[in-house]
Amino acid sequence: MQIRKLLTIVEETRQEAGRTIEPPVLKAAAVAVVKNPFAGSYHEDLSELIDLGEELGEFLGQRAVAALSDAPDGIHSYGKGAIVGEDGELEHAAAILHPKFGNPLRNACGGGKAIIPSSKKRGGMGTALDVPLHYKDAAFVRTHYDAMEVRLCDAPRRDEILVAIVVTKGGRPIPRIGGLQISEVQGADGLH
């Protein structure tokens, strides 16, 4: 794995709509900027990126969870995303994010039955990525539908891929749109 840059950030929401949020809602993003070995040319076999996804799922998952200074079972939500530099393909991001990325990330988060929401795009240096989030054991928990924006001013370069994961402790501040509550989650199907 050839990493040029790493970024780990924690966002802490203490107030919303003039109300104090207690405990604060915490989000942590762990980002890696990696060399894209397939930039600039077509390759049928993307297994090198698929294997890289497995490594990054574990590595970034552990970094993000550690940033929240919590045991993995305290993680509520997760999400993933990638930006492919201009000489890459969207399929390069898909190869990293989908076949093998999920299980190592779930392990870092203490489990998770729900699909890990994702976003991918192509862009140049400074492109913003909105990483979608939802509750890790049941995708239909509306209180946790959210996102976190990440960006690096000098990434991705034309031959790089920016890969990000976000984990949270808590859902949106003061949610009130109803729906399935965490206390009602059965967790068997990853939806309810």
C-alpha angles and dihedrals in degrees: 000000000000108000119182098180141009129198129184119180135174123208117199120193111201101161135031128174090354092305128117113242110217117211094022118241110248127201124181126193123195115193133185127187108209136182113259105223091194099049114134099015140062119253124180095202113063096170092121090063092042090056090045088056091057091052093046094047090060098037098046093038092056092046093051095046091047090051089062090052091226141120111263092249089066091067114109106180141019141187141166139206146165141203117208117209119243096270093053135079131239085241088066089061090046091052090056098041106041125035101048109359099087106063096052089048091049090050091052089051095050094257135311133201099196126086112262108245115230146186131196135182144156119248149135134252113317095020111152121232123201107209109205120223139199138161111292098227102038124024093203096067098115095192088072101047100121145117140217125215119225130180141158120209093223102037148129100023117198092273099040141085123215109211122191139179128187128199128181144201101215138359129262116321113265097354115193111162096103127226133119113353126212090246089060097050114122093184096204100116102026090244107070 
